[in-house]
Amino acid sequence: MRTLATLGTLIAAGGLTLGLMSAPASAVPADSASSATAQQAGDVHTKAWHVKNAKNVSGAPNSKLVCTYVRSQGGTKTHGKACFQPKGDKFWVKDTAADGLNITMRAMPSGNPQTFWDCRDYEGKAAGWTACNFDLKEGQPINFNVIAYKGTDSKYLGITVSSPN
């Protein structure tokens, strides 16, 4: 299990890695409508974690958006999907399997591994698409992925993709 201190080490080593994007849910603050900040022990950087629970929405994301999936090992079962909508800074998240896992979309701005946004879907497959709205800096691409959690432990990690903003 990765800790925030380990995240600091990965960040200091440079580059975006899947390990960077796969911190367990317990490593970030509990859900809040506002941002939360966690100071690293021995790290001079401050991590800003913006966490929201996804809300049920009607409709679905535009098919032209950048999306990614989280699948079980071997790619045999898709557990969730997420898309980023630059206009309005909307994160779309969908749980695609009634399997007891919850789905989180995790994003960070390209070139700034000090800020993270989590949009957590606890609504389950029956809810269909859910969404979170954030206020991101315009013109800065973001990297995001989808993580399937069993409680607070990450079970499966999706591929990280980039999107313009």
C-alpha positions as CSV (number, residue, x, y, z in Angstrom):
1,M,0.0,0.0,0.0
2,R,1.4,3.4,-1.0
3,T,1.6,6.2,1.6
4,L,1.6,9.9,1.0
5,A,5.4,9.9,1.8
6,T,5.9,7.3,-0.9
7,L,3.9,9.6,-3.3
8,G,6.4,12.4,-2.4
9,T,9.3,10.1,-3.3
10,L,7.7,9.1,-6.6
11,I,7.0,12.8,-7.4
12,A,10.6,13.8,-6.5
13,A,11.9,11.1,-8.9
14,G,10.0,12.9,-11.7
15,G,7.5,11.8,-14.3
16,L,4.0,10.5,-14.1
17,T,3.8,6.9,-13.1
18,L,0.9,4.6,-12.5
19,G,2.2,4.3,-8.9
20,L,1.7,8.0,-8.5
21,M,-1.9,7.8,-9.5
22,S,-2.7,4.8,-7.5
23,A,-2.6,5.9,-3.8
24,P,-5.2,4.2,-1.7
25,A,-8.4,6.0,-0.8
26,S,-7.2,6.1,2.8
27,A,-4.2,8.2,1.7
28,V,-6.3,11.1,0.8
29,P,-8.7,13.1,2.9
30,A,-12.3,11.9,3.4
31,D,-14.9,13.4,1.1
32,S,-15.4,17.1,1.4
33,A,-16.9,19.8,-0.8
34,S,-13.8,22.0,-0.3
35,S,-10.2,21.1,-0.9
36,A,-8.0,19.6,1.7
37,T,-4.2,19.8,2.1
38,A,-1.9,17.2,3.5
39,Q,1.7,18.1,4.5
40,Q,4.3,15.5,3.8
41,A,6.7,14.5,6.6
42,G,10.2,15.5,5.4
43,D,8.8,16.9,2.2
44,V,8.7,20.6,1.5
45,H,5.8,20.3,-1.0
46,T,2.2,20.6,0.0
47,K,-0.2,18.3,-1.6
48,A,-3.7,19.6,-2.5
49,W,-6.3,16.9,-2.6
50,H,-9.7,18.0,-3.9
51,V,-12.2,15.2,-3.2
52,K,-15.9,15.0,-4.0
53,N,-18.5,12.2,-4.1
54,A,-20.1,11.9,-7.5
55,K,-23.7,12.9,-7.9
56,N,-26.3,11.1,-10.0
57,V,-26.9,12.9,-13.3
58,S,-29.1,12.4,-16.3
59,G,-27.6,11.8,-19.6
60,A,-24.1,10.7,-20.5
61,P,-20.8,12.3,-21.5
62,N,-20.3,13.4,-25.1
63,S,-18.7,10.6,-27.2
64,K,-15.9,12.9,-28.3
65,L,-14.5,13.2,-24.8
66,V,-11.3,11.5,-23.6
67,C,-12.3,8.5,-21.5
68,T,-10.5,5.6,-19.8
69,Y,-11.5,2.3,-18.2
70,V,-10.5,0.2,-15.3
71,R,-10.5,-3.6,-15.9
72,S,-9.6,-6.6,-13.9
73,Q,-6.3,-8.2,-14.4
74,G,-6.2,-9.8,-17.8
75,G,-8.8,-7.3,-19.0
76,T,-11.7,-9.7,-18.8
77,K,-14.1,-7.6,-16.8
78,T,-14.6,-3.8,-17.0
79,H,-15.4,-2.4,-13.5
80,G,-15.7,1.3,-14.3
81,K,-15.2,4.1,-16.8
82,A,-14.4,7.8,-16.5
83,C,-14.4,10.8,-18.9
84,F,-13.2,14.4,-18.6
85,Q,-15.2,17.3,-20.0
86,P,-13.0,20.3,-20.3
87,K,-15.8,22.8,-20.7
88,G,-17.2,23.1,-17.2
89,D,-14.4,20.9,-15.7
90,K,-16.8,18.0,-15.3
91,F,-15.6,14.5,-14.3
92,W,-17.9,11.7,-15.5
93,V,-17.7,8.4,-13.6
94,K,-19.6,5.2,-14.2
95,D,-19.5,1.9,-12.2
96,T,-20.1,-0.7,-14.9
97,A,-20.2,-3.9,-12.7
98,A,-22.4,-4.8,-9.7
99,D,-19.4,-6.3,-7.9
100,G,-19.2,-4.4,-4.6
101,L,-16.3,-2.2,-5.8
102,N,-16.5,1.6,-5.8
103,I,-15.0,3.6,-8.7
104,T,-12.8,6.8,-8.4
105,M,-11.5,9.0,-11.1
106,R,-8.2,10.6,-10.1
107,A,-6.7,13.5,-12.0
108,M,-3.7,15.8,-11.8
109,P,-2.6,18.7,-14.0
110,S,0.1,17.9,-16.4
111,G,3.4,19.1,-15.0
112,N,2.1,19.7,-11.5
113,P,2.1,16.5,-9.4
114,Q,1.3,18.5,-6.3
115,T,-2.5,18.7,-6.9
116,F,-5.0,15.9,-7.2
117,W,-8.7,15.7,-7.8
118,D,-10.8,12.6,-6.9
119,C,-14.3,12.1,-8.0
120,R,-15.7,9.1,-6.1
121,D,-18.7,7.1,-7.3
122,Y,-20.3,5.2,-4.4
123,E,-23.6,4.9,-6.2
124,G,-23.0,1.6,-7.8
125,K,-23.8,0.2,-11.3
126,A,-27.6,1.0,-11.0
127,A,-26.9,4.7,-10.9
128,G,-25.5,4.9,-14.4
129,W,-23.3,7.9,-15.0
130,T,-22.4,10.1,-12.1
131,A,-20.4,13.4,-12.1
132,C,-18.3,15.9,-10.1
133,N,-17.6,19.5,-11.1
134,F,-14.3,21.1,-10.2
135,D,-12.7,24.4,-11.0
136,L,-9.5,23.6,-12.9
137,K,-6.9,26.0,-14.3
138,E,-7.8,26.6,-18.0
139,G,-5.3,25.7,-20.7
140,Q,-3.4,23.1,-18.6
141,P,-3.8,19.5,-19.8
142,I,-4.7,17.0,-17.1
143,N,-3.8,13.3,-16.7
144,F,-6.4,11.0,-15.2
145,N,-7.2,7.4,-14.6
146,V,-9.8,5.2,-12.9
147,I,-9.3,3.1,-9.8
148,A,-11.6,0.4,-8.5
149,Y,-11.6,0.2,-4.7
150,K,-12.7,-2.5,-2.3
151,G,-13.4,-0.4,0.7
152,T,-10.3,1.8,1.0
153,D,-7.9,-0.6,-0.7
154,S,-7.2,-0.2,-4.4
155,K,-8.0,-3.4,-6.3
156,Y,-7.6,-2.5,-10.0
157,L,-5.9,0.5,-11.7
158,G,-6.9,1.7,-15.1
159,I,-4.6,3.2,-17.7
160,T,-3.7,6.9,-17.3
161,V,-4.7,9.2,-20.2
162,S,-4.3,12.9,-20.9
163,S,-6.9,15.4,-22.0
164,P,-6.6,19.1,-23.0
165,N,-8.4,21.6,-20.7
